[in-house]
Amino acid sequence: MRAIGFILCLWIALLCQGAAAGSYALTDGSSVSGDPINYDATGVMLRTGTDTYSDRIPWGKFTDQALRQLRDGTRNSQYKAIVAPMILNYAPAEKPASPEITVAAIQTPPRPSGRPGVWAIFASPLGWVMLLILYGANLLAAYEVALYRNQSVQTVCGLAAIPLLGVASPIVFLALPSRPPPEAEAPATSDKANPAAYTPPSVAHDEPGTVALSEAPLQSDLPAPVVFRRGDYSFNRRFFETKLAGFFRVVLSAEDQDRRIYIKAVRGEFVGKRISRITPTELYLQVFKEGATADEMIPYVEILEVQLCHKDLT
């Protein structure tokens, strides 16, 4: 009695898992009949008789209608989930509709009416920035022209600072010839300017701790200074490397031992023995300060005049 009950329960379980016996069409035109008893990802196995079973039939061999029969004929939710994606017209569960996006029309700004004139540049911040850049560039050009032509920096830059009309200042002064330095305009009133008439003081020691100055005649055969003025020469790195090549040595030659470099610049006058270092924009002159040597940086744009003269003339 127990065996009969067990078999009955097993039969009911198989009935719940599977589907009713049916005929399922295949894609090759044939069909297969039986009760589906086992589903997996590769296919389905059918029971074709009391003790006979078919091989596992791939899902790709079933027609779309047969797949629907296999899906609807089973009560097992796992089997339904395996068969459902194989159906061509399978529709997944509907997702909630996305909110509709409304694109608003682009509002273009109104275009200016009429033809804008030159004065329109003052109506925008970008225009003011461009004007300030041009104004500063004009002042810089005026400063460079004043140094190049040996003109008064205050005069050239002051005229260039006038709005609109100041643009002509650098152009006019650049067209003018270079002005000679003040020393060349005024007659020499000092005996030191005339090497033949100047007698530098010599130091005489009369007693320990005292220094007396005595006049010693200057040799008349001292060489005349070699003068290079802005306007006649362009002061840059190439100029000093060619015209003053001997003054870059640590130990000067016998010809340059008694000569000194005299530089007149915008911020003062400098006398040195040699050039210790040079860059594309400036040079470093070894000058004498309080009994010691120091390197003085002099930009090329500030140099007005360069002289090579005897040490007794400096």
HELIX and SHEET records of a PDB file:
HELIX    1   1 ARG A    2  GLN A   17  1                                  16    
HELIX    2   2 TRP A   59  LYS A   61  5                                   3    
HELIX    3   3 ASP A   64  GLY A   73  1                                  10    
HELIX    4   4 SER A   77  VAL A   83  1                                   7    
HELIX    5   5 ALA A   84  MET A   86  5                                   3    
HELIX    6   6 VAL A  118  ALA A  123  5                                   6    
HELIX    7   7 PRO A  125  TYR A  148  1                                  24    
HELIX    8   8 VAL A  153  ALA A  160  1                                   8    
HELIX    9   9 LEU A  165  VAL A  167  5                                   3    
HELIX   10  10 ALA A  168  ALA A  175  1                                   8    
HELIX   11  11 PRO A  182  GLU A  185  1                                   4    
HELIX   12  12 ASP A  191  ALA A  193  5                                   3    
HELIX   13  13 ARG A  237  LYS A  243  1                                   7    
HELIX   14  14 ALA A  245  PHE A  248  5                                   4    
HELIX   15  15 TYR A  300  GLU A  302  5                                   3    
HELIX   16  16 LYS A  311  LEU A  313  5                                   3    
SHEET    1   A 4 GLY A  22  ALA A  25  0                                        
SHEET    2   A 4 SER A  31  TYR A  39 -1                                        
SHEET    3   A 4 GLY A  43  ARG A  47 -1                                        
SHEET    4   A 4 ILE A  57  PRO A  58 -1                                        
SHEET    1   B 2 PRO A 201  ALA A 204  0                                        
SHEET    2   B 2 ALA A 212  GLU A 215 -1                                        
SHEET    1   C 6 VAL A 226  ARG A 229  0                                        
SHEET    2   C 6 ILE A 303  HIS A 310 -1                                        
SHEET    3   C 6 ARG A 259  ALA A 265 -1                                        
SHEET    4   C 6 GLY A 268  ILE A 278 -1                                        
SHEET    5   C 6 GLU A 282  LYS A 289 -1                                        
SHEET    6   C 6 ALA A 292  PRO A 299 -1                                        
END                                                                             
